[in-house]
Amino acid sequence: MKQQLPHFIARALIQTAMMPVAIMPVAVTSPALAQTPAHPIWFGADLSYVNEMQDCGASYSYDGLTDPYAIFAKAGTNLVRVRIWVDAKWTHYSNLPDVEKTLAAAKANGMKVLLDFHYSDDWADGGKQIVPAAWAHLDEDGQVKALYNYTLDTLDALKAKGLMPDMVQVGNETNGEILKDKPEEKAAINWARNARLFNAGIKAVHDAASDSVIKPLIMLHIAQPENVEPWFDAATKAGVTGYDIIGMSYYSKWSKEDLSGLSETIRRVHAKFDKDVVVVETGYAFTDAYNDSAPNLLGSDSALKGYPVTPEGQVAYMHDLMQDVLDAGGSGVVYWEPAWVSTQCRTRWAQGSDWENAAFFDFHGKALPALTWAKANYVLPVPVSFTAPDTGQAKQYLAGDFTGGVPVAMNHTDKGFVYRVWLRPGASVLAATAATADAVQDAPAVSAVIPAMGGNVTLSTRQP
């Protein structure tokens, strides 16, 4: 459900004149900006099918290259995502040896890797989270231990071969309770149990990283933006902690939100939970045609207005989606699965691919424009510090349109209260501040235009 804007934003939007606010440009070497870490920006591709596609005889071509890992690296991809199942006896892929091959190839081509634990022997997604067969007979304590040990053992094995991933997903599209005996998409979640399982996986990643040069960032992943905020509200209340990134899937076919709604969700959850946000799955068709007997999962039935199902529409979608994510405070996008082309191999359902019309290669293996979406010109965010003076108040809160109206606590420093954020240069923003979260609702809003190089915005304090 969309949240109403706080009073201060709603009022400000209909005012004919705004209160002026001074923007003081800050040099790149100033303490306020020098202490802000570099903003991560991820141009990702889920290449979980690539090894299988190569074994099936798939061909890829781009700028004289035929190796898919080299192709994606040259096209600007800087993050490869790869899934792993616990014990999928129905396939020889997405197991530890297959993942090792992907990690080695991606790292050899200069790309970082996100390892996606499905915690199942089959596809885990928003509608089903089926417990691995080897863990089905265990009680809750046993399953917590099994999930921890499996995660730790997998990462230790990769670490021993110099293949520690740079990010780890603790679960895939975990909308429902994980490790269940049957699909329970709409069932109530036992959060006491669910939180124990998630915290076990998170702890395993931290423990595996304790003696590793690479300290993987930890992502939790929910399908479709409308489900993200309620899930993380419940997870936070249940005590799930220790993760770094909120991942979400966004497919217009299965979401109630358009790009505007997606942006609104990213702003709110980024501010509310103080985490980086990545659209870790998305897809868009470039044609409605088929190249095999497998039905297409995407097509004109799921197209967004303004983005035709053509190669040009596909790349426009990727460009605009990435810019919207950056403007909303997110950190990147991962496309699923741009190399799952059609071959003579079969899935369990049909010959070929359900995604060949949404890949980044045409039916002859030639790269489409969307392959190089990472190389487009984007307006990148710049660091901005919002400051409020210390007048003796214990705390100070800020809310703005760039936080989706969510009040956020400002940090107390020797120079007053500070909130640091990355915003689009040239953007007009609204902000207000007060000594309590509730008081921000009625605090006077001020407007500011973000300078090209970022800077400092000074706000007056307001007592409750």
Phi, psi and omega per residue, in radians:
M1 nan 2.337 3.118
K2 -1.249 2.491 3.132
Q3 -1.570 2.553 3.039
Q4 -1.260 2.579 3.077
L5 -1.166 2.527 3.048
P6 -1.024 2.815 -3.077
H7 -0.976 -0.708 -3.034
F8 -1.160 -0.588 3.123
I9 -1.331 -0.770 -3.142
A10 -1.028 -0.734 3.112
R11 -1.128 -0.796 -3.040
A12 -1.122 -0.573 -3.100
L13 -1.176 -0.410 -3.130
I14 -1.851 0.010 3.075
Q15 -1.285 2.515 3.099
T16 -1.482 -0.333 3.104
A17 -2.396 2.444 -3.138
M18 -1.799 2.695 3.000
M19 -1.168 2.336 -3.140
P20 -1.269 2.642 3.064
V21 -2.421 2.391 -3.129
A22 -1.444 2.307 3.055
I23 -1.881 2.053 -3.103
M24 -1.783 1.896 3.132
P25 -1.009 2.460 -3.128
V26 -2.091 2.303 3.136
A27 -1.146 2.702 -3.108
V28 -1.045 -0.485 -3.098
T29 -1.544 0.014 -3.123
S30 -1.203 2.626 -3.104
P31 -0.987 -0.648 -3.077
A32 -1.061 -0.637 -3.107
L33 -1.636 -0.581 -3.095
A34 -1.126 -0.476 -3.115
Q35 -1.491 -0.132 -3.128
T36 -1.470 2.151 -3.117
P37 -1.149 2.719 3.105
A38 -1.024 2.414 -3.100
H39 -1.378 2.107 3.137
P40 -1.259 2.394 3.090
I41 -2.297 2.072 -3.011
W42 -1.960 2.152 2.994
F43 -1.902 1.686 -2.910
G44 -1.935 2.787 3.061
A45 -2.462 2.240 3.021
D46 -1.438 1.940 -3.090
L47 -1.920 0.614 -3.095
S48 -1.123 -0.398 -3.130
Y49 -1.624 -0.167 -2.923
V50 -1.067 -0.789 -3.119
N51 -1.067 -0.737 3.100
E52 -1.135 -0.726 -3.141
M53 -1.102 -0.671 3.099
Q54 -1.128 -0.727 3.096
D55 -1.130 -0.466 -3.137
C56 -1.523 0.034 3.072
G57 1.561 0.275 3.131
A58 -1.110 2.557 3.084
S59 -2.066 2.488 3.120
Y60 -2.340 2.497 3.085
S61 -2.551 2.365 3.079
Y62 -2.803 2.099 3.040
D63 0.904 0.724 3.105
G64 1.475 -0.037 -3.127
L65 -1.752 2.618 3.088
T66 -2.192 -0.294 3.096
D67 -1.352 2.150 -3.033
P68 -1.073 -0.646 -3.135
Y69 -1.159 -0.744 3.092
A70 -1.134 -0.643 3.129
I71 -1.089 -0.869 -3.099
F72 -1.152 -0.653 3.104
A73 -1.093 -0.786 -3.133
K74 -1.189 -0.510 -3.137
A75 -1.335 -0.105 3.082
G76 1.894 -0.014 3.092
T77 -1.141 2.285 3.109
N78 -2.084 0.033 3.110
L79 -2.498 2.193 3.071
V80 -1.886 2.260 3.080
R81 -1.817 2.453 -3.137
V82 -2.517 2.389 -3.096
R83 -1.620 2.783 3.018
I84 -2.476 2.267 3.027
W85 -1.722 2.748 -3.085
V86 -1.202 -0.962 -3.131
D87 -2.719 1.318 -3.104
A88 -1.501 1.678 -3.076
K89 -1.290 -0.170 -3.088
W90 -1.570 -0.041 3.133
T91 -2.583 2.733 3.071
H92 -1.698 0.151 -3.063
Y93 -2.062 3.003 -3.120
S94 1.005 0.581 2.978
N95 -1.957 -3.070 -3.055
L96 -1.078 -0.820 3.109
P97 -1.046 -0.678 3.125
D98 -1.157 -0.739 3.114
V99 -1.107 -0.694 3.105
E100 -1.043 -0.707 3.130
K101 -1.099 -0.755 3.141
T102 -1.156 -0.796 3.138
L103 -1.042 -0.796 -3.112
A104 -1.097 -0.787 -3.106
A105 -1.187 -0.730 -3.141
A106 -1.134 -0.818 -3.138
K107 -1.136 -0.638 3.117
A108 -1.104 -0.433 3.130
N109 -1.749 0.271 3.015
G110 1.395 0.253 -3.133
M111 -1.797 2.573 3.040
K112 -1.461 2.888 -3.018
V113 -2.291 2.385 3.008
L114 -1.894 2.022 3.113
L115 -1.609 2.186 -3.018
D116 -1.891 1.752 3.084
F117 -1.349 2.067 3.087
H118 -1.486 -0.338 -3.109
Y119 0.880 0.826 3.119
S120 -2.810 2.914 3.035
D121 -1.597 0.058 -3.063
D122 -2.643 -3.060 -3.129
W123 -1.012 2.166 2.965
A124 -1.812 2.274 -3.088
D125 -2.657 -2.979 -3.077
G126 -1.067 -0.355 -3.112
G127 -1.783 -0.229 -3.116
K128 -2.712 2.426 3.096
Q129 -2.399 1.328 -2.995
I130 -1.479 2.256 -3.111
V131 -1.073 2.438 3.037
P132 -1.014 2.529 -3.072
A133 -0.988 -0.645 -3.096
A134 -1.211 -0.294 -3.115
W135 -1.874 -0.067 -2.980
A136 -1.123 -0.562 -3.074
H137 -1.483 -0.106 -3.058
L138 -1.391 2.624 3.017
D139 -1.388 -3.089 -3.056
E140 -1.036 -0.805 3.130
D141 -1.054 -0.705 -3.135
G142 -1.151 -0.683 3.126
Q143 -1.223 -0.649 3.058
V144 -1.046 -0.793 -3.140
K145 -1.155 -0.722 -3.122
A146 -1.114 -0.762 3.139
L147 -1.119 -0.744 3.109
Y148 -1.067 -0.889 -3.085
N149 -1.113 -0.710 3.140
Y150 -1.109 -0.781 3.123
T151 -1.111 -0.824 -3.132
L152 -1.107 -0.815 -3.110
D153 -1.090 -0.710 3.129
T154 -1.099 -0.831 -3.114
L155 -1.195 -0.648 3.091
D156 -1.108 -0.688 3.123
A157 -1.121 -0.725 3.112
L158 -1.188 -0.725 3.138
K159 -1.065 -0.683 -3.127
A160 -1.110 -0.421 3.135
K161 -1.764 0.199 -3.120
G162 1.243 0.496 -3.046
L163 -2.134 0.511 3.119
M164 -1.038 2.224 3.112
P165 -1.200 2.771 -3.128
D166 -1.520 -0.394 3.057
M167 -2.439 2.705 3.096
V168 -2.392 2.268 2.983
Q169 -1.598 2.127 3.032
V170 -1.582 1.454 -3.111
G171 1.747 2.714 -3.105
N172 -2.155 2.110 -3.132
E173 0.790 1.004 -2.993
T174 -1.500 0.896 3.118
N175 -1.049 -0.705 3.132
G176 -1.735 3.045 3.114
E177 -1.082 2.387 -3.059
I178 -1.520 2.854 3.134
L179 0.986 0.964 3.131
K180 -1.839 2.774 -3.105
D181 -1.355 -0.383 -3.117
K182 -2.633 2.862 3.104
P183 -1.057 2.301 -3.132
E184 -2.441 1.073 -3.026
E185 -1.052 -0.681 -3.051
K186 -1.817 0.015 -3.074
A187 -1.272 2.628 3.076
A188 -1.123 2.503 -3.115
I189 -1.617 2.282 2.978
N190 -1.403 1.642 -2.997
W191 -1.249 -0.434 3.064
A192 -1.090 -0.787 3.106
R193 -1.233 -0.814 -3.076
N194 -1.037 -0.746 -3.133
A195 -1.130 -0.667 3.103
R196 -1.067 -0.738 -3.125
L197 -1.160 -0.799 3.128
F198 -1.115 -0.770 -3.132
N199 -1.138 -0.518 3.061
A200 -1.143 -0.780 3.107
G201 -1.129 -0.738 3.123
I202 -1.099 -0.773 3.119
K203 -1.077 -0.673 3.138
A204 -1.084 -0.691 3.113
V205 -1.143 -0.784 3.108
H206 -1.076 -0.729 -3.119
D207 -1.173 -0.694 3.107
A208 -1.134 -0.550 -3.101
A209 -1.456 -0.146 -3.017
S210 -1.036 -0.568 3.130
D211 -2.062 0.459 -3.098
S212 -1.925 2.472 3.024
V213 -1.123 -0.722 3.083
I214 -1.494 2.158 3.093
K215 -1.870 1.687 -3.034
P216 -1.065 2.381 2.941
L217 -1.263 2.563 -3.066
I218 -1.929 2.253 -3.130
M219 -2.024 2.438 2.907
L220 -1.942 2.467 -2.849
H221 -2.306 2.179 -3.133
I222 -2.144 2.488 -3.135
A223 -1.498 2.220 3.023
Q224 1.296 2.287 -2.979
P225 -1.050 -0.568 -3.112
E226 -1.141 -0.274 -3.134
N227 -1.687 -0.149 -2.944
V228 -1.257 -0.952 -3.049
E229 -1.099 -0.787 3.100
P230 -1.055 -0.672 -3.124
W231 -1.144 -0.794 -3.115
F232 -1.264 -0.494 2.985
D233 -1.028 -0.860 -3.112
A234 -1.164 -0.716 -3.134
A235 -1.120 -0.726 3.129
T236 -1.114 -0.783 3.120
K237 -1.071 -0.578 -3.129
A238 -1.425 -0.136 3.072
G239 1.713 0.277 3.049
V240 -1.257 2.181 -3.045
T241 -2.636 2.929 3.048
G242 1.638 0.116 3.130
Y243 -1.736 2.915 -3.039
D244 -2.031 -0.528 -2.948
I245 -2.296 2.391 2.950
I246 -1.657 2.057 3.077
G247 -1.824 2.493 3.085
M248 -2.442 2.559 2.973
S249 -1.544 2.479 3.009
Y250 -2.366 1.855 3.016
Y251 -2.153 2.114 -3.091
S252 -1.048 -0.458 -3.133
K253 -1.140 -0.589 -3.035
W254 -1.989 0.108 -3.130
S255 -1.965 2.637 3.054
K256 -1.525 -0.124 -3.026
E257 -1.767 2.519 2.937
D258 -1.579 -2.995 -3.106
L259 -1.102 -0.576 3.101
S260 -1.127 -0.765 3.106
G261 -1.135 -0.667 3.062
L262 -1.044 -0.804 3.141
S263 -1.058 -0.727 3.129
E264 -1.067 -0.733 3.118
T265 -1.119 -0.761 -3.132
I266 -1.060 -0.787 3.132
R267 -1.004 -0.812 -3.051
R268 -1.185 -0.851 -3.048
V269 -1.263 -0.566 3.074
H270 -1.054 -0.786 3.135
A271 -1.315 -0.752 -3.020
K272 -1.157 -0.704 -3.062
F273 -1.864 -0.012 3.085
D274 0.944 0.844 3.138
K275 -2.253 2.657 2.942
D276 -1.128 2.666 -3.140
V277 -2.231 2.309 3.117
V278 -2.281 2.291 2.942
V279 -1.379 1.729 -2.926
V280 -1.598 -0.083 2.984
E281 -2.574 2.351 2.970
T282 -2.789 2.936 3.110
G283 -2.877 2.689 3.124
Y284 -2.701 2.313 -3.077
A285 -1.345 2.584 3.040
F286 -1.855 -0.116 3.100
T287 -2.813 2.790 3.016
D288 -1.691 -0.014 -3.109
A289 -1.280 2.864 3.122
Y290 -1.997 2.694 3.023
N291 -2.232 0.281 -3.118
D292 -2.949 -2.974 -3.119
S293 -1.594 -0.064 -3.135
A294 -1.405 2.354 -3.141
P295 -1.184 2.520 3.091
N296 -1.353 2.306 3.136
L297 -1.417 -0.507 3.135
L298 -2.083 2.738 3.108
G299 3.083 -2.745 -3.107
S300 -1.105 -0.405 3.129
D301 -1.149 -0.328 -3.114
S302 -2.122 0.311 -3.117
A303 -1.312 2.562 3.051
L304 -1.604 2.590 3.121
K305 -1.036 2.295 3.131
G306 1.639 -0.112 -3.127
Y307 -2.215 1.540 -3.117
P308 -1.147 2.733 3.118
V309 -1.432 1.347 3.136
T310 -2.504 2.892 3.047
P311 -0.980 -0.654 3.132
E312 -1.212 -0.670 3.099
G313 -1.174 -0.654 3.128
Q314 -1.101 -0.822 -3.112
V315 -1.239 -0.597 3.080
A316 -1.101 -0.705 3.079
Y317 -1.035 -0.802 -3.118
M318 -1.130 -0.748 3.122
H319 -1.076 -0.863 -3.074
D320 -1.191 -0.684 3.101
L321 -1.052 -0.826 -3.131
M322 -1.078 -0.764 3.131
Q323 -1.125 -0.714 3.105
D324 -1.082 -0.726 3.126
V325 -1.093 -0.792 3.129
L326 -1.118 -0.753 -3.131
D327 -1.116 -0.516 -3.113
A328 -1.503 -0.025 3.139
G329 1.734 0.062 3.099
G330 -1.356 3.010 -3.011
S331 -2.003 -0.041 3.114
G332 2.768 -3.113 -3.097
V333 -2.422 2.462 3.026
V334 -2.108 2.227 -3.138
Y335 -1.603 2.380 3.094
W336 -2.026 2.356 -0.529
E337 -1.968 1.826 -2.885
P338 -1.201 -0.170 -3.122
A339 -2.001 0.191 3.123
W340 -1.451 1.365 -3.106
V341 -1.569 3.052 3.138
S342 -1.451 2.388 3.039
T343 -2.432 -3.088 3.080
Q344 -1.384 -0.137 3.099
C345 -1.238 2.817 -3.087
R346 -2.043 2.557 2.849
T347 -1.522 -3.015 3.064
R348 -1.245 -0.172 -3.021
W349 -1.983 -0.516 -3.056
A350 -2.941 2.976 3.047
Q351 -1.411 2.339 3.053
G352 1.743 -2.517 -3.023
S353 -2.270 2.511 3.020
D354 -1.471 0.049 -2.936
W355 -2.280 0.089 -3.041
E356 -1.078 -0.429 3.119
N357 -1.506 0.006 3.095
A358 -2.178 0.179 3.091
A359 -1.336 3.115 3.087
F360 -1.725 0.282 3.116
F361 -2.331 2.506 3.132
D362 -1.332 -3.056 -3.036
F363 -1.257 -0.057 3.055
H364 -1.914 0.118 3.112
G365 1.498 0.093 -3.134
K366 -1.477 2.394 -3.099
A367 -1.062 2.417 3.043
L368 -1.640 2.897 -3.129
P369 -0.972 -0.561 -3.089
A370 -1.129 -0.354 -3.135
L371 -0.986 -0.646 -3.057
T372 -1.759 0.487 3.124
W373 -0.998 -0.499 -3.133
A374 -1.192 -0.360 -3.087
K375 -1.598 0.024 3.118
A376 -1.198 2.862 3.086
N377 -1.425 2.074 3.104
Y378 -2.037 2.612 2.985
V379 -1.498 1.864 -3.050
L380 -1.463 2.580 -3.128
P381 -1.221 2.703 3.109
V382 -2.138 2.699 -3.120
P383 -1.340 2.346 3.136
V384 -2.290 2.398 3.056
S385 -1.971 2.141 2.999
F386 -1.681 2.226 -3.073
T387 -2.186 2.588 3.059
A388 -2.391 2.432 -3.095
P389 -1.209 2.672 3.058
D390 -1.537 1.943 3.113
T391 -1.962 0.405 3.114
G392 1.762 -0.025 3.135
Q393 -1.278 2.617 -3.121
A394 -1.261 -0.667 -3.109
K395 -2.456 2.901 3.066
Q396 -2.524 2.403 -3.101
Y397 -2.105 2.651 3.105
L398 -2.270 2.527 2.971
A399 -2.469 2.593 -3.142
G400 -2.701 3.017 3.057
D401 -1.135 -0.471 3.123
F402 -1.330 -0.173 2.996
T403 -1.799 0.124 -3.073
G404 1.177 0.374 -3.112
G405 1.460 0.024 -3.126
V406 -1.354 2.182 3.052
P407 -1.218 2.308 3.132
V408 -2.161 2.511 3.137
A409 -1.293 2.328 3.063
M410 -1.514 2.640 3.140
N411 -1.456 2.368 3.123
H412 -1.509 2.117 3.135
T413 -2.205 3.093 3.109
D414 -1.232 -0.149 3.104
K415 -1.882 0.233 -3.122
G416 1.972 -2.662 -3.127
F417 -1.780 2.365 -3.035
V418 -2.326 2.430 2.963
Y419 -2.253 2.114 -3.097
R420 -1.831 2.424 -3.073
V421 -2.689 2.804 3.064
W422 -1.863 2.228 -3.081
L423 -2.354 2.830 3.138
R424 -1.247 2.204 3.090
P425 -1.110 2.424 -3.098
G426 1.526 -0.144 -3.123
A427 -1.258 2.468 2.984
S428 -1.598 2.152 -3.080
V429 -2.166 2.755 3.039
L430 -2.017 2.479 3.126
A431 -2.634 2.691 3.044
A432 -2.545 2.778 -3.131
T433 -2.507 2.625 3.126
A434 -2.787 2.923 -3.052
A435 -1.383 -0.202 3.027
T436 -2.333 2.739 -3.138
A437 -1.102 -0.685 -3.132
D438 -1.166 -0.639 -3.073
A439 -1.208 -0.384 3.121
V440 -1.056 -0.509 -3.118
Q441 -1.000 -0.589 -3.070
D442 -1.954 0.139 3.127
A443 -1.277 2.613 3.128
P444 -1.177 2.362 3.130
A445 -1.506 2.574 3.019
V446 -2.167 2.696 3.131
S447 -1.945 2.667 3.121
A448 -2.642 2.619 3.020
V449 -1.914 2.181 -3.042
I450 -1.294 2.173 3.141
P451 -1.158 2.818 -3.073
A452 -1.047 -0.587 -3.098
M453 -1.815 0.153 -3.073
G454 1.457 -3.064 3.141
G455 2.810 -2.735 -3.069
N456 -2.067 2.375 3.056
V457 -2.038 2.103 -3.119
T458 -1.682 2.211 3.129
L459 -2.011 2.582 3.066
S460 -1.423 2.611 3.114
T461 -1.428 2.792 3.118
R462 -2.499 2.137 3.114
Q463 -1.385 2.642 -3.139
P464 -1.216 nan nan
